[in-house]
Amino acid sequence: MSTLTHLISWKDWSDDQIAELIDFAVYVKQNRVFFSGHMAGRSMAMLFQKTSTRTRVSFEAGMTELGGHAIFLDWMSSNFLLSDIDFEAEYLSRNVSIIMARLKRNEDLLILQSGSKVPVINGCCNLFHPCQALADILTIVMDRPKDWKKTKICYIGVHNNVVNSLVGITAALGIHLTLVTPIASPDSIVPEVIERGKSKGTISWEKDLKTAVRDADYVYTDTWVDMEFFNDPKFQKEKEERIELMMPYQINSELLKHTKAKVMHDMPIHAGYEITREVVLNERSIIFTQAENRLDAQKAVVLKLLEKA
Ligand code: CP
């Protein structure tokens, strides 16, 4: 991997660089002990403008396993709230080796990147969630090591940041992704990303759910309402409208009768909405393994970005 210094989106990574990172993530997972100590004496700043369980825990535990340290910064109780983002980012980068940030707006993340003198990792913004997509593909590679490149994924839900990152990573790796996405989160469609999928012939859209899942190896869903709006009273009307529109697209036991696919979800789960509790706990669900793989994926990203730093 030559000149890469950040992971904001797969847009910025070539097919070869992404393939190399996947191979490396598998290696990191299979050789967990080997990398202990690789981040000794180094710190990561983890800045959160939104809530998180997996992203925070996997990066923090990952840094600990690598022998480094992670500093949690809550946007609301830091001076990112008061000052220019690039100034605060430059300050941070004079103290830590790497920054992971979960910001609401991609524009703000790019400003943070411009101020930082160290690698910046996108921990999920309105447009992209690359670390999630990396863990998703790592999960599939570990699940089907011999033929993962022939895998067919069917994503059912709202077109959102997770979808954009799935489109980017599957296009780079030649994995087919069928989208059943009756609606999109506001301004979430990134034409450049869709073009990459189209040019590789790895993306298609399907309206009929049973047709979409028939040949799928994995069915994947995500929340219908973005995390920062889920419990926001101002968003309740839109939330109710989305639920009514999306309910026919729920992943439930009836749908599983029409496919042999395994079930994926990036979590947090809203059981009873995009997926039923029964399916989450079904033997075909690999959701908790997928979430566990965030740890190895995060470690691989940190190690790669700091390889030459
Ligand atoms: N999937 C994911 O990013 O989980 P968190 O929002 O809990 O970090």
Residues whose N, C-alpha, C, O or C-beta is under 5 A from the ligand:
A	BS01	CP	T51 S52 T53 R54 T55 R56 D266 M267 P268
